[in-house]
Amino acid sequence: MKVKLSKTIAPEFYLKHVPKATELAEAKLNLGFKQIYPSEQARRFDIQFHLNLLVPEGYELQIVYTAIFSTEEDIDEQFKASDFPRVNAPAIAYPFLRAFVGQLSLNAGYKALLLPSINFTEFKQ
């Protein structure tokens, strides 16, 4: 099945100055993601990331970031159970989230923040 990343969007993001964060030795990252299959669109699925980050530079960043994928065929249960939506699609979308975080932190007046690389095969289990 051919799959294409159609669009990325950040429907929610929040950056707040948090003076106590300067006491941290390193950034505290909490990252999760889930697959979304809109019932009205049989050839679409989304990967939605939820990121919460406390940075020693003195701020907190919360982001909901969605990558929208399209397919040439209707998505079935076999596809949903495959590795693609659980491993490959998040791995494809994550660099876009990393770039967004880097640009957002830089444009907010902070040092550009680079999220760590992630091996999404570990999320498979």
C-alpha positions, 0 to 999 in steps of 0.5 A: 500500500502506498502511503504519503505524508500529506501535512503536518500541523500543530493545533496546540502549543504552549510556551511559558517562562518557568524560572524553577526550570533553571534548577534542572541539570538537563531537560525533562522530556515526556513524549507520547504518540497515538494513531488516529483513524478518522471514521469518515476518511477511509484513506487517512490516518494521523499520528498525533504526538504529545510533547511536554518539555521542561528546559533548564534555560527556564521554560516549559513547552507543551505541543500537540503535533499531528502528522496526516498521512494518506493512502491509495487504498482504504485502511483495513485492520491488517494495516492498522495491526502492521508496523507501519502506523506504529513504527514507520509513520511516527519515524517519518513524522518525528523529524518534522516535530523536531524541526518545529520545536527547534524553530519555535524555541529559536523564534521565541528568543531561546537557544534552538532546542534539538530533541533527541533521536528516537528509535521508534521500534522500541514503542512497538512492544 
